[in-house]
Amino acid sequence: MASLSSVVATGTTAAVAIPAISSVASSPLSSTSSTRLSKSPSFGSLSLSAVRSVLLKAVANPSSVSVEMDSVESTQNGAVLPELLTEFMVDMTCEVCVNSVKNKLETVEGVKKVDVDLTNQVVRVLGNSPVKILAEALEQTGRKARLIGQGLPDDFLVSAAVAEFKGPSIYGVVRIAQVNMELARIEANFSGLPPGKHGWSIKQFGDLTKGATSTGNIFNPSKDEKEPLGDLGTLEVDEKGEAFYSGAKEKLRVADIIGRAIAVYGREDKSDEGIAAAVVARSAGVGENYKKLCTCDGTTIWEATNADFVSSKV
């Protein structure tokens, strides 16, 4: 399973994407990267190489990109969200289906481009809209849909991750996608949490033998006492016990957190040991998970139930 995919994340720790993207100058795209991009699925009239060109411009002249980047970023929960390519498998049988899906998605705020592959029943959306909003739009067309990948193809060894909270009382999914080597985008959905504000963070270990208690301290490779890299800020939980977050985190690398855990605390100040935790695992990226959920029984992704992915109420 190659590079890239899914999302979820932080408020107070949100990063500004422009400086982070210009930092790609310190590690130019290699010839290997060029090869991967040329083999990536084209995105209608906008190929993924066009997205890559923004990064290349930043290498040559970072200031010239600032205006262009303004058109590909949006702010949610105080965080600047970079664009990602999000792929869904959608139950479509004809051009009428294609037009219905495209017309609906193109009305969603933050969507820049929609490309539909009817043969593979795959819909690709380029933009900064959260997965939750895109999924809801697809549901409104009356068609079955499943998220199958997210990210931007590049030279990242591991570029997407997911953490699934499976209950018995707290359920949730956290998705993290690498945008460049200095920036990750995070999206989270939770249900079953006590209403109010809750701190959450990436923890040192993926040991869940004692729940969040056995996951260690907050992930802090830089030894920053004031703001550890793994500090994800605060979740705002509504009266129904639900929380949604979409943001960005500077200097976070997906490859560094695979196998660790994400924990949610009972208090905003993170003074308790945590009330729920989930291990961070590798997730599928763009072009990595077409058609089949299981080759042994031939189940297509959009035919699968929630139980095939995670026993979740989200």
Backbone hydrogen bonds, N-H to C=O, Kabsch-Sander energy under -0.5 kcal/mol:
donor,donor_aa,acceptor,acceptor_aa,energy
5,S,159,S,-0.9
6,S,284,A,-0.6
9,A,186,I,-1.2
11,G,232,L,-0.8
14,A,11,G,-1.5
17,A,15,A,-0.5
20,A,16,V,-1.0
21,I,17,A,-2.7
22,S,18,I,-2.3
23,S,19,P,-1.1
24,V,21,I,-1.8
25,A,22,S,-1.7
26,S,23,S,-1.9
27,S,24,V,-1.6
34,S,30,S,-1.7
35,T,31,S,-2.0
36,R,32,T,-2.2
37,L,33,S,-2.4
38,S,34,S,-2.0
39,K,35,T,-1.2
40,S,36,R,-0.7
40,S,37,L,-0.9
44,G,42,S,-0.7
46,L,43,F,-2.2
47,S,45,S,-0.8
50,A,47,S,-1.5
51,V,47,S,-0.8
52,R,48,L,-1.9
53,S,49,S,-1.5
54,V,50,A,-0.7
54,V,51,V,-1.0
55,L,51,V,-0.8
55,L,52,R,-0.5
56,L,52,R,-1.9
57,K,53,S,-2.3
58,A,54,V,-1.5
59,V,55,L,-1.4
60,A,56,L,-1.8
61,N,57,K,-3.1
64,S,61,N,-1.3
65,V,61,N,-0.6
65,V,62,P,-1.2
66,S,62,P,-0.6
66,S,63,S,-0.6
68,E,64,S,-0.5
69,M,65,V,-3.0
70,D,66,S,-1.2
71,S,67,V,-0.6
71,S,68,E,-1.2
72,V,69,M,-1.7
73,E,70,D,-0.7
74,S,81,L,-1.1
76,Q,74,S,-0.5
76,Q,79,A,-2.1
79,A,76,Q,-2.4
80,V,15,A,-0.8
81,L,74,S,-3.4
81,L,79,A,-0.6
84,L,127,G,-2.6
85,L,151,G,-1.7
86,T,84,L,-0.6
86,T,125,V,-2.9
87,E,149,G,-3.2
88,F,123,V,-2.6
89,M,146,R,-3.0
90,V,88,F,-0.6
90,V,121,Q,-2.3
91,D,144,K,-2.6
92,M,90,V,-1.1
98,V,94,C,-1.8
99,N,95,E,-2.7
100,S,96,V,-2.2
101,V,97,C,-2.5
102,K,98,V,-2.7
103,N,99,N,-2.6
104,K,100,S,-1.7
105,L,101,V,-2.5
106,E,102,K,-2.3
107,T,104,K,-1.3
108,V,105,L,-1.6
111,V,108,V,-1.8
112,K,126,L,-2.9
113,K,126,L,-1.8
115,D,124,R,-2.7
117,D,122,V,-3.5
118,L,116,V,-0.8
121,Q,117,D,-0.9
122,V,117,D,-2.2
123,V,88,F,-3.0
124,R,115,D,-3.1
125,V,86,T,-2.8
126,L,113,K,-2.8
127,G,84,L,-1.9
127,G,125,V,-0.5
128,N,110,G,-1.8
134,L,130,P,-1.9
135,A,131,V,-2.9
136,E,132,K,-2.0
137,A,133,I,-1.8
138,L,134,L,-2.1
139,E,135,A,-2.2
140,Q,136,E,-1.5
141,T,138,L,-1.3
142,G,139,E,-1.8
143,R,138,L,-1.0
146,R,89,M,-2.1
148,I,87,E,-2.8
149,G,87,E,-1.4
150,Q,284,A,-0.8
151,G,85,L,-1.9
161,A,6,S,-0.6
161,A,176,I,-2.6
162,V,281,A,-2.6
163,A,174,V,-2.4
164,E,279,V,-0.5
165,F,163,A,-0.5
165,F,172,G,-3.0
166,K,164,E,-0.7
167,G,170,I,-1.9
171,Y,169,S,-0.5
171,Y,191,S,-2.4
172,G,165,F,-2.0
173,V,189,N,-2.0
174,V,163,A,-2.7
175,R,7,V,-2.8
175,R,187,E,-3.2
176,I,7,V,-0.6
176,I,161,A,-2.6
177,A,185,R,-2.7
178,Q,159,S,-3.2
179,V,183,L,-2.4
180,N,183,L,-1.7
183,L,180,N,-1.7
184,A,249,K,-2.1
185,R,177,A,-3.0
186,I,247,G,-2.7
187,E,8,V,-1.5
187,E,175,R,-2.4
188,A,245,Y,-2.9
189,N,173,V,-2.0
190,F,243,A,-2.7
191,S,171,Y,-2.6
193,L,241,G,-2.1
196,G,237,V,-2.2
198,H,235,L,-2.2
199,G,267,R,-2.0
200,W,233,G,-1.4
201,S,263,A,-2.2
202,I,230,G,-2.8
203,K,261,A,-3.9
204,Q,217,N,-2.5
205,F,215,T,-2.8
208,L,206,G,-0.8
210,K,211,G,-0.5
211,G,208,L,-1.7
213,T,210,K,-1.2
214,S,211,G,-1.1
215,T,212,A,-1.5
216,G,213,T,-0.5
219,F,202,I,-2.9
223,K,220,N,-1.5
225,E,223,K,-0.7
230,G,219,F,-2.7
231,D,228,P,-1.9
232,L,200,W,-1.8
232,L,230,G,-0.6
235,L,198,H,-3.5
237,V,196,G,-2.9
237,V,235,L,-0.7
238,D,242,E,-2.7
241,G,238,D,-1.9
243,A,190,F,-2.0
245,Y,188,A,-2.7
247,G,186,I,-2.7
249,K,184,A,-3.0
250,E,13,T,-0.6
251,K,182,E,-2.9
252,L,249,K,-0.8
255,A,158,V,-0.6
256,D,253,R,-1.4
257,I,253,R,-0.5
257,I,254,V,-1.7
258,I,254,V,-0.9
259,G,280,V,-2.9
260,R,257,I,-2.1
261,A,203,K,-1.1
262,I,278,A,-2.8
263,A,201,S,-2.8
264,V,276,A,-2.6
265,Y,199,G,-3.0
270,K,267,R,-1.0
275,I,264,V,-2.9
276,A,264,V,-1.3
278,A,262,I,-1.9
280,V,260,R,-2.8
281,A,162,V,-2.9
281,A,279,V,-0.5
283,S,160,A,-1.9
288,E,285,G,-1.9
292,K,290,Y,-2.2
293,L,299,T,-2.8
294,C,299,T,-0.9
297,D,294,C,-0.6
298,G,294,C,-1.7
299,T,294,C,-0.5
301,I,291,K,-1.6
303,E,300,T,-1.4
304,A,300,T,-0.7
304,A,301,I,-1.3
308,D,305,T,-1.5
309,F,306,N,-1.7
310,V,306,N,-2.5
312,S,310,V,-2.6
